[in-house]
Amino acid sequence: MAKPKYYLTTPIYYPSDNLHIGHTYTTVAADTIKKFKTLQGYDVFFTTGSDEHGQKIQEKAAENGLGPIEYVDTIVASIKKLWEMLEIDYDSFIRTTDKKHEKAVQEIFTKLYEKGEIYKSVYKGYYCTPCESFWTEAQLVDGDKCPDCNRPTQITEEESYFFRLSNYKDKLLKLYQDNPDFIQPESRKNEMINFIKEGLDDLSVSRTSFDWGIKVPFDEKHVIYVWVDALSCYLTALGYGTENQENFKDYWPANVHLVGKEIMRFHSIIWPSLLMALDIPLPKQIFGHGWILFDDDKMSKSKGNVIYPEPIIDLYGIDAFRYFLLREFTFGQDGSFTREKFLHRLNSDLANDLGNLLSRTVSMVEKYNEGIIPSPKSQEEVDASLRELAVSTADKVEEEMDKFNFSAALEEIWKLIRRTNKYVDETMPWILAKDENKDRLDTVLYNLSESLRIISVLLKPFMGKTSIEIRQQLGIKAQANWEDTKIWNSEEDSIAGNRVEKGNIIFPRLEIEKELDILEKANQALIDRRTKKKEVGKVEEKKEVEETPEVTIDDFAKIELKVAKVVNCENHPKADKLLVLTLEIGDETRTVVSGIKDFYSPEDLIGKKVVAITNLKPVKLRGIESRGMILAAEDDQGKLSLLTTLEEVKDGAVIS
Ligand code: MSP
């Protein structure tokens, strides 16, 4: 039977800077859903990507002395590296600069125009460049500030194309009413309804004030509004608008678009309206999660409170990081990150509860049964209570995961972990080991291992490496299978008889004070490295500008350039990169040392005519005096070519 399809997306990220832990939240959540649904037997397609156009990126690139594409290429590479580090299992990474995306967006725009959904007019309003959003005067805060980011807006008046968003007010309200799950969580739905009830203006969907974007195909001085460009990626990632639409046919409409709360308006108002205008079926759900704050404040580079994921992952591993993000915060709400909370979770949930359960179980199987998991014998009341909880946990996890309650789902798993630890204390295997009859001990050791087997499957979508580690230590070779969590002591898949393999402690206990310091320093060191790299880039750029000042013709006349003939050429005896050339320049012969050995060998040059500066002050280069310099051209790929004249001229000829 064909697997049911499931399409899931994260927003596509602005490649304007390095991503912080807040950014990783949406993607880690989406990846967990993908892994969870896959384990349940769905065929999942997961899209993420980068949102590369717009004035903000164009300005950022210019600030860094780069063209927009050069600038975004580097950051997109760093985003992909981060996803790789976090083992994010996406199926499509769509870049809005991908040619196939650009072409499809142009087709979407044209289609909307031809259907009369888009028309041309003049826009007057307040524009927030960082948010790429227009606001009406009534929406501004503190005079001219953007209601989203609180930065000043600029009054803008320009010719623009408009999308007839105002036509969709009633259709949207009906959509929300007929599909109560379309916007989740509930609180966000109310925000959207209130926003729409105030009335919707038509939306300006093109710009002429900058050009870093997809051109309106029938009016090339306009670029398409970045949000129309970006939202369309959910379709183009599936091949919509290209020759290969298979994925679009298979996976659209999306089951869920996961987004941060500040971009709900774009996803639950503009996006469904655009889709309705295009006669494309609507996604089933938009889920707006909360923000991760730092000390109750928004993370930002200018406030100096950015927490980067890399040092945390380097120090404590991906699973600790993923666990913390998903467990500590309630997905729909804001939450505050602190290093203390992170380290306490590591110690209490991962080291004490989970790590300890695994290590004591494996140690007891080694110590009391020569490393072999025994078969269970007679069952008692206490065993039944553990067993019942173990086989019923998957259903509770499913129920929570259906609502994207990651934290509650993990709490269900931890109830089982804590219950299993309590079972050790209740049954006291070390006392049972003193009995002559080993039946009870066998049952207890089996039950502990079986509970851990179930835990290993339950954890798989959240903490892949840990799941594998637990299975390895229990000697389980088979793939984790979700339905196996609902059966205790399955006959086909019994772990009785497995040889356990004690491994490393999966989560060692940490000394909080010491780790706080390490963690803070590691984050700061990364911030310093990243800032320094940017400053070095800027200094170099400045230097370049300073090194090429304008010169007058008089300045130029001070330089004496002549045609010279290479009569001899040898490798410099003391330097790898230098050649020593003997030049004939009219009546005179002189020696010039030149750093071109990587490009020419002496025999390439003997007999050739070159261009030399002849009135340069002599310098000694590794012991040999060089009187002058020969000229060469170098391109941006590092290819070098010596200059010469088009026609044959006598050496000593003056160049002016
Ligand atoms: N490019 C747009 C999305 C276009 S989707 C068609 C964008 N990009 S973003 O890079 O600014 O944000 C990407 C995601 O990261 C968003 O879901 C955003 O909410 C999320 N987060 C950014 N900072 C965050 C926190 N501090 N906490 C949680 N999520 C945060 O918006």
Residues whose N, C-alpha, C, O or C-beta is under 5 A from the ligand:
A	BS01	MSP	P11 I12 Y13 Y14 G22 H23 Y25 T26 D51 A230 L231 V259 G260 K261 I263 G290 W291 I292
